[in-house]
């Protein structure tokens, strides 16, 4: 399947920033799950300084915000051919060792509620994909999909306690429990082709678990499936902070207003 994507992010500043430096994780890379046909980035109010791969294998575009710019606009677009493999991405190729993905982070840190959830399920050392889908279903039953109830800083423990969240929260809860059971797990950000619309106001998130004999296998907890040809991978990491589309700092900008527009279509 060939998917066309247009993603525009606008930062409106009350006062022009005196300095700003941002990392962008907005470029897909070819893999067993996808082939990048074309991809480009355009900037208004900023200029590109460097391009490199981070420790998780993500492409980083480092940009400098232009002084006196009250609008920073980042637009990425392109075409990606996707391939369905029942969520199986395969072997681990990046420099970050597998044991790193067994470690909890600030966003996945175990709480009493997460520990009780982990103790309530059985994930054998040779866990099957069906076991992990059962965990995914349990998380959906415990945490209702409710946009606007959490933020990018919400932890897995808080989302579980409040019983509300979005795909990011579902992924963090899943990752936390799977790591407690001893499996490497990571967070993935990207895009999903919706059945009922092309315009979206946020990107999508899911999780991947490393299983012996299969490698990395994806689980979209919010939708109860493994990623198929409707998914485009952009970035991966230990949690959202490692895969955020934009990350950095601005100085002297005052209040900022963020506007995001995404279109995914065939």
C-alpha positions as CSV (number, residue, x, y, z in Angstrom):
1,X,0.0,0.0,0.0
2,X,1.3,3.5,-0.9
3,X,0.5,6.2,1.7
4,X,0.8,9.9,1.2
5,X,1.5,12.0,4.3
6,X,1.4,15.7,5.1
7,X,2.3,16.8,8.6
8,X,2.5,20.5,9.6
9,X,3.4,21.8,13.0
10,X,3.1,25.5,13.9
11,X,4.5,27.2,17.0
12,X,3.0,30.7,17.5
13,X,5.0,32.7,20.0
14,X,3.7,35.7,21.9
15,X,7.2,37.2,21.9
16,X,9.9,36.3,19.3
17,X,12.4,33.9,20.9
18,X,15.9,35.1,21.3
19,X,17.3,31.6,20.8
20,X,15.9,28.2,19.9
21,X,17.3,24.8,19.0
22,X,15.1,21.8,18.2
23,X,15.6,18.2,17.3
24,X,13.0,16.9,14.8
25,X,12.1,13.2,14.6
26,X,9.8,13.5,11.6
27,X,11.5,11.4,8.9
28,X,10.6,7.7,8.2
29,X,13.3,5.2,7.2
30,X,13.0,2.2,5.0
31,X,12.7,-1.1,6.9
32,X,11.1,-4.6,6.6
33,X,7.8,-2.8,7.2
34,X,8.1,0.1,4.7
35,X,10.0,1.6,1.8
36,X,10.3,5.4,1.7
37,X,9.5,6.6,-1.9
38,X,10.0,10.3,-1.2
39,X,10.2,12.6,1.8
40,X,10.9,16.2,2.3
41,X,10.9,18.9,5.0
42,X,10.3,22.7,4.7
43,X,10.9,25.2,7.4
44,X,9.6,28.7,8.1
45,X,11.1,30.7,10.9
46,X,14.0,28.3,11.2
47,X,17.0,26.9,9.4
48,X,18.5,23.4,9.4
49,X,21.9,23.0,11.1
50,X,22.7,19.3,11.0
51,X,21.3,15.8,10.3
52,X,22.3,12.6,12.1
53,X,21.1,9.3,13.6
54,X,20.5,9.1,17.3
55,X,21.2,6.1,19.6
56,X,17.9,4.5,18.8
57,X,18.5,4.7,15.0
58,X,16.1,7.7,14.5
59,X,17.0,10.3,11.9
60,X,17.4,13.7,13.6
61,X,17.1,17.1,11.9
62,X,18.6,19.7,14.1
63,X,17.1,23.2,13.4
64,X,17.8,26.6,14.8
65,X,14.9,29.0,15.3
66,X,15.5,32.3,13.6
67,X,15.6,35.3,16.0
68,X,12.6,37.6,15.9
69,X,10.4,34.9,14.4
70,X,6.9,34.8,16.0
71,X,5.9,31.8,13.8
72,X,7.9,28.5,13.5
73,X,6.3,26.2,10.9
74,X,7.6,22.7,10.2
75,X,6.1,20.9,7.3
76,X,7.0,17.3,6.3
77,X,5.5,15.4,3.4
78,X,6.1,12.3,1.3
79,X,5.1,8.9,0.1
80,X,5.8,5.6,1.8
81,X,5.1,2.1,0.5
82,X,4.1,-0.2,3.4
83,X,4.3,-3.9,3.7
84,X,2.2,-6.1,6.0
85,X,4.1,-8.7,8.0
86,X,1.6,-9.2,10.9
87,X,3.6,-6.7,13.0
88,X,6.9,-8.6,12.8
89,X,9.7,-6.1,12.2
90,X,12.5,-8.7,12.7
91,X,16.0,-8.6,14.0
92,X,17.6,-6.0,16.2
93,X,20.0,-3.9,14.1
94,X,20.6,-0.7,16.0
95,X,23.5,0.1,18.3
96,X,21.4,0.4,21.5
97,X,21.7,-3.0,23.2
98,X,18.6,-5.0,23.8
99,X,19.1,-4.9,27.6
100,X,18.5,-1.2,27.5
101,X,14.9,-1.8,26.5
102,X,14.3,-3.8,29.7
103,X,14.9,-0.7,31.8
104,X,12.0,1.4,33.1
105,X,12.0,5.1,32.4
106,X,10.4,8.1,34.1
107,X,7.3,7.6,32.0
108,X,7.1,3.9,32.5
109,X,8.3,3.6,36.1
110,X,6.5,0.9,38.1
111,X,3.8,2.0,40.6
112,X,1.8,-0.2,42.9
113,X,-1.0,-0.3,40.3
114,X,1.3,-1.3,37.5
115,X,2.9,-4.0,39.7
116,X,-0.5,-5.4,40.5
117,X,-1.4,-5.4,36.8
118,X,1.8,-7.2,36.0
119,X,1.2,-9.8,38.8
120,X,-2.3,-10.4,37.5
121,X,-1.1,-11.9,34.2
122,X,1.1,-14.7,33.1
123,X,3.7,-14.0,30.5
124,X,5.9,-17.1,30.1
125,X,9.6,-16.7,29.2
126,X,8.7,-17.9,25.7
127,X,5.7,-15.7,25.5
128,X,3.4,-16.0,22.5
129,X,1.9,-13.2,20.5
130,X,-1.5,-14.2,21.8
131,X,-0.3,-13.7,25.4
132,X,0.7,-10.1,24.6
133,X,-2.5,-9.4,22.7
134,X,-4.4,-10.6,25.9
135,X,-2.4,-8.0,27.9
136,X,-3.3,-5.4,25.3
137,X,-7.0,-6.2,25.7
138,X,-6.7,-6.0,29.5
139,X,-5.2,-2.5,29.3
140,X,-7.9,-1.3,27.0
141,X,-10.5,-2.6,29.4
142,X,-8.8,-0.9,32.3
143,X,-8.0,2.5,30.6
144,X,-10.6,4.0,28.4
145,X,-9.5,5.9,25.3
146,X,-10.2,9.5,26.2
147,X,-8.5,12.3,24.3
148,X,-7.7,15.5,26.3
149,X,-7.4,13.8,29.6
150,X,-3.6,13.3,29.6
151,X,-0.5,15.1,28.3
152,X,2.9,14.1,26.9
153,X,4.2,14.2,30.5
154,X,1.6,11.7,31.9
155,X,3.2,8.6,33.3
156,X,2.0,5.1,32.8
157,X,1.1,4.8,36.5
158,X,-1.0,8.0,36.5
159,X,-2.9,6.9,33.3
160,X,-3.7,3.6,34.9
161,X,-4.8,5.1,38.1
162,X,-7.1,7.6,36.3
163,X,-8.3,4.9,34.0
164,X,-8.2,7.3,31.0
165,X,-5.7,8.0,28.3
166,X,-4.8,7.8,24.6
167,X,-2.4,5.7,22.5
168,X,0.7,7.1,24.2
169,X,-0.6,6.2,27.6
170,X,-1.7,2.7,26.5
171,X,1.7,2.1,25.0
172,X,3.5,3.3,28.2
173,X,1.4,1.0,30.4
174,X,2.0,-2.0,28.1
175,X,5.8,-1.3,27.9
176,X,6.0,-1.0,31.7
177,X,4.3,-4.3,32.4
178,X,6.2,-6.2,29.6
179,X,9.5,-4.9,31.0
180,X,8.6,-6.0,34.5
181,X,8.1,-9.4,33.0
182,X,11.6,-9.3,31.6
183,X,11.1,-8.6,27.9
184,X,12.7,-5.8,25.9
185,X,10.0,-3.3,24.9
186,X,10.1,0.0,23.1
187,X,7.8,2.9,22.1
188,X,7.1,3.7,18.4
189,X,5.6,6.8,16.9
190,X,4.2,7.2,13.5
191,X,1.1,7.5,11.4
192,X,-2.0,5.4,10.9
193,X,-4.3,5.5,7.9
194,X,-7.8,5.8,9.3
195,X,-10.9,4.2,7.8
196,X,-13.2,7.2,8.2
197,X,-11.0,10.3,7.6
198,X,-7.8,11.6,6.2
199,X,-7.3,14.6,8.5
200,X,-6.0,14.0,12.0
201,X,-4.8,16.2,14.8
202,X,-2.1,13.9,16.3
203,X,0.3,11.2,15.2
204,X,-0.1,7.6,16.5
205,X,1.8,5.5,18.9
206,X,2.3,1.8,19.5
207,X,4.7,-0.6,21.2
208,X,7.2,-3.3,20.1
209,X,8.4,-6.3,22.1
210,X,11.5,-8.4,21.3
211,X,10.7,-12.1,21.2
212,X,13.3,-14.8,20.6
213,X,12.9,-16.3,17.2
214,X,10.8,-13.4,15.8
215,X,12.7,-10.2,16.8
216,X,10.7,-7.0,17.2
217,X,6.9,-7.5,17.1
218,X,4.5,-4.6,17.1
219,X,1.3,-4.2,19.2
220,X,-1.2,-1.3,18.8
221,X,-2.8,-1.4,22.2
222,X,-5.4,1.2,21.5
223,X,-6.8,-0.6,18.4
224,X,-6.1,-4.2,19.6
225,X,-4.1,-5.3,16.6
226,X,-0.5,-5.6,15.3
227,X,0.5,-2.9,12.9
228,X,-0.2,-3.7,9.2
229,X,0.1,-1.9,5.9
230,X,-1.9,1.1,7.2
231,X,1.0,2.0,9.6
232,X,4.1,4.2,8.9
233,X,6.9,4.1,11.5
234,X,8.7,7.3,12.2
235,X,10.7,7.0,15.4
236,X,11.4,4.6,18.3
237,X,12.8,4.7,21.8
238,X,12.4,3.8,25.4
239,X,9.3,6.0,25.7
240,X,7.6,9.1,24.2
241,X,10.5,11.4,25.1
242,X,12.9,9.4,22.8
243,X,10.4,9.5,19.9
244,X,8.8,13.0,20.2
245,X,8.4,14.7,16.8
246,X,10.0,17.9,18.2
247,X,12.2,18.3,21.3
248,X,14.5,21.1,22.4
249,X,14.4,24.6,23.9
250,X,13.5,28.2,23.1
251,X,14.6,31.2,25.1
252,X,12.7,34.5,25.6
253,X,9.7,33.3,23.6
254,X,7.0,33.8,26.2
255,X,3.8,31.8,25.8
256,X,3.6,29.5,22.8
257,X,0.6,28.1,21.0
258,X,0.9,24.8,19.1
259,X,-1.2,23.9,16.1
260,X,-0.8,20.5,14.4
261,X,-2.3,19.3,11.1
262,X,-1.9,15.8,9.7
263,X,-3.2,14.2,6.6
264,X,-2.8,10.5,5.8
265,X,-4.3,9.0,2.7
266,X,-3.8,6.4,0.0
